[in-house]
Each structure stands twice: as C-alpha cells, then as structure tokens.
Amino acid sequence: MMPRPSTSWRQLVQILTVLAVMMLSSASRERPLEVTRRGLEPFDDHIRRCIAVAATGCAPPWASDHNATGTNRGAIGSSLPNEDGPSGSARHADRATAASGCINVSAVHCLMDAYSSGWAPSVDSTRESTVSPSGSESAEGVLRLSRRLPHLQVPLVVTASDPRQTLSGIQWLPDRWELVDSTVPATRGVWQQVLSDHVVTESGTIEQLFAGQGADVQWMPEARWPNVHLASGTPTSTSGGPLDVSTWATTKRGTDLRSGTIIDPDLAGININWTGALATLNVGYRFLTWTRTVLEANATSFRYNSTCESTGRVGGRGGYLDDWEDNLYFLSGVIGALDSPGEWHFDESTRVLSVMMPDQKAPAGRVGVKVKEYCVDLEMNDATSAPVALVNLSMVGCTFRLRNCQGCAVSGVNVTFPSYRRTIPMRGEEAGGVVPAGTLLQGNDSVVERTSLRYANNAGLKVVGSNNTITECLFEDLTWLGTLDFPAIEIGFGDSQPTQQLTSSLPTVGNDNRVLHTTVRRVGEMGILTSQRSNEIAFTHVHHTGLIGLDSAALHADNTFVSCMNFSLSLADRANCTKSWHHNWVHDATEKCVRGDDFTVNLTVHHTVIFGCGNPRSRNSHAATGCILKGDSNAFYQNTVYGIVGGPTGTQGDLCVPVAPLNGTGRYSIRRQNGNSRFYNSVVTNVTDQKDPVFVPSADHFLEWAGMWRDEKTMALVDPARFDFRPAPGSPLIGAGVGGVDIGALQHDEPRWTAGCTFSPRCAEV
C-alpha cells in the first residue's frame, strides 16, 4: 500500500465534507451516508461553527466573533445585490462575511439559495458577483465561480442546501418556433427559429441540444447518418444508441486513407449531398478518431483532407493506412440529414436552428442548448491556499474543473451530460487544436468519492497530479467517439491528452494515484488509462469497454516514456513506476481486458477475475487477450482468467507474456522481456508470447512460473454467473497453489470479496 499524506488542510476539508454530507442527509430525512474516512477526530470548534452557518441558513448566529484567521471580505459570493434579488439572501450573504472561516461556506449556500430562486450568480476575480434575472435569454441556472480564487484562508465548501437542486449548463430557448411546411414529407415535423445573439456558447457554436425541461432532459443528436438515438436514462449500448457500433457506417473496398477517400455504396440509397458535412472517422489505427470536413461527395464516396500533423495521416501511419475494411465513420452537419424524431441541425451562417422533437410535438419551451462547459470552475490562488470541497451537488449539461488543488474533495456529486464536443480539435485540419473541456481534478492529495459521471461523448474524469484518490464512484456511458484521447478515467498524465504525449516531449506527471471501489462500464475505448507512473487500481468493476474503437483495453498502462522506465536502473531505483492492480473484476472488453503496454515495468496484477474478453466479429479478434504484460519486472498471481473470445485465427491468450527483445531508444531497450517477471497460482488455459501460438511457458523464461492451472473447464467455481468465483467444494484448485493456497483470485475458505462501487443502487446493475 502507498502511504497516505498527512496534510492539515486535507484533514480540514475532509471534516467539512463529512459534516456537510451528514447534515444534508439528515435534512432530507434520508439515512445518513456512511462516512468513508477515518481518523478525523477530534476537530476544532471553529469548523463546527462554519458548518453550523450552512445548517441554520445563510445568516450566522454570530456577527463578528472568531476572527482569529482574519476577515476574508471580497471572497466568493460575499456581495449579492441588496435589491431586486431573492428576499433576504443578499443580506444574509453579506452578514456572513463577518465571520471569518464561515464566509465561504455560508456565502456559497446563499448563492445556491439564490440560484434556486431563479437567479444566476456569476463570480470572477475582478467582480464579486453579477446576476441575471431568470426568464431572459442569458444563461440561466449556471453557477460560475472564478477561474482564479482569491487566497483562501479557510476551506471553501460548495454544496446545495436542498439536495434536489441541480446546477445546469443548459439554456432553454423561448417559444418562438415556426413549423416548416408540413405538406412536404422531407420537412414534416420540422420546427425552426433564428437564435438571437443572446444564445452564446463557450465553444462558439452549437454543440449539444436537449429536449425536456429543468433537470429532466433527453439528449437530442445532431442530424446524421447513420441515425442514432438515446432515450432518457437508458444505456448507450442499447440498439441504436451512441455506443452501438451499428450506428456507424463501414468503409468498403476501394477506400484509400492515404488520399482521404472513403468508398461506401450504401451512400447511394441516402440521396443527400454530403459536401460540407462533418465526417467523424474511426479509421486506420482505430484506437484514434479524427473529424474532417467533407470536401466533395458523390453517390458512393466522399473525400476529405487526409493530412494530420500529429499522426501523419488521418488513420495513422504505415500499414494501418492500407486497411480499407472495418473502418467506421458517420456523417453530420447538413440539413438533408434531418430525417428522424429527436434530431436537430444548426446553420451557423443564418443562425437558424431546425429541430424534430422526440415526441413529434411542438417544441414550445422544451429545447435547451448547452452553453456552459463548467458549472463549477475553480483555480486555487497558490499552493498554500485552503482547499475546496464540492459536496452533494447535481449537475446537468456541465461539469466541474478544479485546478491547483491541494487536499480538495469532491463528494456526492452526480453529473449527467458533463462534456460534449462534435469535433476532436487536437488532431484537426490545423495544428495546435485545444483539448476540449472535460471533467478535471488537477492538484495533489485530493479525493473524489461517491460521485457519478454519465453520458459524455468524450472524456470521463481526468486527474493530474500526485497522491489523489478516486473511490466509490460510478462512470458509465462515456467516450462515444471511440478514441484513446478520451478514457473514462485517466491518471498519471499531464495537462495534455495522452495521445499528444505519445508524439511529443510533454511530461507525464503524477505518482501514487489510486482508483478504488469504482465501477466503469459502457465506454467507447479505454476504461481506466494510466501512465507508467506508480498507481493502485483495486476493487474496481470494469466492463463493456472498447465498444467502438480497436486496440483497446479495460485497464491499460500506457507506453508513453517516463524516467522510471529506464531499464538500466536497478528495480529499487524504479519504485515510482510501481503499479499494483488487485481485487478487480474485468470483463466483456471487446479486445483486451488488462494490458501493460510496451516497456511496462513493475506492474503487479493479483487477485483479479478476468473473463469474456474479445469480439469474434472484429478485425482484431486475434488480439483478444485476458491479460497482456509487456516489458519486464512484472508479476501475475492469484488470478482467474477464462472465456476469452477469439476469431478464426485464435487469440493472444488468457495470458500473453512476450519474451522477445524489445528495442527502444537507448536506455529503454530490453534484451529479453519478462525475464525478471513472476507468474504463479493463477487459472490461465491458453498462454502465448504474442508471436508463437504454441508457446510453452516455463521457469526458463521467467523468474518464476508455478502453480498455474491450465484448464478452465475443470476449475469448478461456485457460481461465476452471479460473480461468486470461489472454488466450489471438490474443486481441483483447492490447495493446489504454491504454498498450499487455492489457485485463483479467491480462496474457498475465506470471505468472498466483491468489486465495484456500492454507494448507489445503480452500482449493482450489470
């Protein structure tokens, strides 16, 4: 186990978080949430008083006492206007500033109360606050905190005094719709309105639309071919959903990725002029996706600009560009594609928005535009500033970004439709495209717990920094674009995306991050992506990953070079590359379930159950793997691997352990892979070295090879269909391992451990 930090501000913010969670639970007459942290008492009376401010409303029971840390006037929310606002809230917020240490807690509560009364506070570092009355066309219901906070002397807690409150990045449009000629079949049910200049999105264009009202929203897809739809609350992998691969078209013979020409005779039956459309292309590599403007099109093909500075060509390099089959794409961005209920199209030149409602009724006031990327966007002033806690918040159509955090906490936050972008600008037609907005925690010694993210077409949660913990969280229905740029969880990389770091000298940062008791499911590419830097992934349940892209893994240690991958150093000198993945359930990944990629070092996988990996219909069916460990100084023990699904040419095995030399640049070369690795006490029927399908592993190849059960048909588990992977009575696994223990991830005579989150009823869904 990695040592936990001992930071006074971290303890303070944890205390605030725990108390706020308990009070809000009590206020809503629900069973108090289980406190997941220990060792936080005794705590001082000052913090008790700060929390009491929120519990008793915005006005504190004292006016100016307890000023030991100094007044912090001008902080967030300290001066809502005294007139024309919600009755009492402004006065209470101003009075709360007098109590140092309580100002931030009470003021934020006042802001939340003001929000619920129909006001939209917006706070930045130069103006203390501004408000816009609800009902206007300005962004409504969005809490915008400053990009850079003043120096905080006490922790700031952002929470909702009413757990039913929802922060929203959606602006609902007025009822100014006109019905297009309903006698023409092509426009039947289409409504239009010209968007005024008051509808301003942070991306500069319309990216995402919703049908509904308030927090009860349904995603409306941009008009495209093939069509896609998603009913409210349903999994994205259901038929016709964004992670159903049938909602992508496939390229046909004659496709030439080098020249940027897609051939598909199926286009002939669509009868749409696609010139000027947006082509979303999961081609070539298939672990990356590109977006390009269609330059010209005819009945069976279209052409785009194939050059790409970061990868050479759209599709990658080398032989990948010669693959014409099994490439995926879809087309959007032209009015002719608007042919299905729930779709929309926006003409940027005329600002005309056209929609077909999901229920085919008049839109009225039921169409909303995503206008804000973040509902809470905070950057700490400096490394000594007190931390921030986000507690018991709900967000829709927006997300949070915390930067320069030291000891921050995110607890009980539910985010739906957190981030969305039609394009992938990092590999755009022009160099230097920015990384799209996404959920971010940047800093050290921070925690994200009891938090859920659902429905993002790009990234889930990105953590930049060291000693951060993600625990008891749920991440689902993410990364619809099927690209490595956007994993569901990303740890150990820098501020850029991991694919940018593959092709540049941008540094990786962040050691000793953890993902614990977390569920990740239904994602288009990688599930949990880590760098080679030290981390721990434990008691996670990761499944149904790689639903769109190829060359993917549910748990993946990337091959971006970091200093600790220097194989000329001793093992002790490479400790900051130590990765421990244990007590995980990983299954139903369409290709690889667990992967330590090229030059992996010091990765230990133990007490993990892996099954159902691979997709026989994929062109990469031969690459289906339970666990692949490249590099050296790895360990694999007490694991149960079975049910790997390959194609006609077989698989890379339940366990794939390359032993050939791996030539890198200078010090990164390995004379013999896995010569210093250990493998024992695991169920693995088929073992390969990635090259030889009849590879016979032995102690001659590794430091240790022993106690490996090579026949899954006879392993006799209690009830694997119900996730009970213990050896059944009479199982040959019992006592057959090195040291007399049972072979496999669980012991027959010990309590059954489980993986994944438990904080929400949704955690139990599979």
Secondary structure, DSSP 4 states (H G I P E B T S, - for coil): -PPPP--HHHHHHHHHHHHHHHHHHHHTT-PPPPP------S--HHHHHHHHHHHT-SS-S-SS---TT---TT-TTTT--SSSSSTTHHHHHHHHTTSTTTHHHHHHHHHHHHHHTTB--B--SSSS-B--BTTSSS--S--B--SSPPPPSS-EEEE-SSTT--EE-EEEPPS--EE--TTSGGGTT-EEEEPPTT---TTSS---EEEEETTEEEEEPBSEES-----TT--TTSTTSTT-GGGSEE--TT-BTTTTEEE-GGGGGT----TTPEEEEE-TTSSS-EEEEEEEE-SSEEEE--EETTTEETTBSGGGGG--SS-EEEEE--GGG--STT-EEEETTTTEEEE--TTSS--TT-EEEE--SEEEEEE-SSTTS--EEEEEEEEES-EEEEEEEES-EEEEEEEES----SS-GGGSSSTTPPPPP-EEEEEES-EEES-EEEEESS--EEEESSS-EEES-EEEEE-TT--TTS-SEEES--SS-HHHHHTS-PPP---SEEEES-EEEEESS-SEEE-SS-EEEES-EEES--SS-SS-EEEEE-----GGG-TTS-GGGGGGG-EEEES-EEE--SSEEEEE-TT-BSEEEES-EEE----TTSTTGGG-EEEEE-SBS-EEES-EEE----BTTB-SEEEE---S-B--SGGG-BSSTTTT-EEES-B-S-EE-SS-TT----TTTSSEEES-B--GGG--EEEGGGTEEEEPTT-TTTT-SGGGPPSSSS-TTSPPP--S--SSGGGG--
